[in-house]
Amino acid sequence: MRATINGRTVGYIERGSGIPCVLIHGYPLNRMIWRAQWEGLADVARVIALDLRGFGESDAVNAAAEISTFADDVRAFLVARGVRGRLVLGGLSMGGYVALAYLRQYPDQVAGLILANTKATADTLESKANRAKSIALAQASGADAIVKEMLPKLLAPQTYASNPALVARARRIMRRATVPGIVAALGAMRERPDSIPTLLKFERPTLIIAGAADQLMSAADAEKMKRAARDSALVTIPHAGHLTPMEQPEAFNRAVARFLRRVASQS
């Protein structure tokens, strides 16, 4: 599906009914990482997954962006789709950064928060330097160079070695990214603020999901978010790397379904 929001095309999918559950993909991915979720969770929520600017079917913008820019894009899309009450907001990796920015900007809208394979702290100096290198790589060699560099890190080593169909699917998703989208996303992630204070203020339920074999986000990152969020649960999924909803969709969906039912009962 596609919608025109503020003159730009936004790709999205919507399934089910009930409490809105808005899912935000990571970098350099798109909404297709959530296929198992909109298929498996539509009986417990109104599942909405959208493409961020420059990814999937959403138009790129040839301009720098802050992480708050992506959150504002999500808000404009939801208003256009008639989602005006409280919702459950979920994000994976960069999508988690966007979800935290949305919470910071629109706290009264969020009834529950799902943070998957992400962290709440800002980039270190080393991470900032690596973002700059990736920007230069994308500008010089295109999106395929980013795919080649990142793909082995996104999946658990066992998954990467034994599930060629999933590897190929992840590669296809990543190759839909545009260079302007990659550059804007990297710049926004590099300059994003520390969101631990945002979590400390959040009093509603938070579900933190980690992959036991995640090569990009550590167990310490997940524990730090759990300590900061007042009403939180941490689920670590075995045999999963950075892409838990794709690598272990059944385990991911079980955890999210329980969470959605809980939040819906409190709303």
KAFENRA-V457943 format. One record per helix or strand of 2 or more residues. SS is the DSSP state (H for helix, E for strand). FROM is the first residue (numbers start at 1). TO is the last residue. If there is no record, write none. Layout:
BEGIN
ss=SS from=FROM to=TO
ss=SS from=FROM to=TO
END
This chain:
BEGIN
ss=E from=2 to=5
ss=E from=8 to=15
ss=E from=20 to=24
ss=H from=31 to=40
ss=E from=46 to=50
ss=H from=67 to=80
ss=E from=87 to=92
ss=H from=94 to=105
ss=H from=107 to=109
ss=E from=110 to=116
ss=H from=125 to=141
ss=H from=143 to=154
ss=H from=157 to=162
ss=H from=164 to=174
ss=H from=179 to=190
ss=H from=196 to=201
ss=E from=205 to=211
ss=H from=219 to=228
ss=E from=231 to=237
ss=H from=244 to=247
ss=H from=249 to=266
END
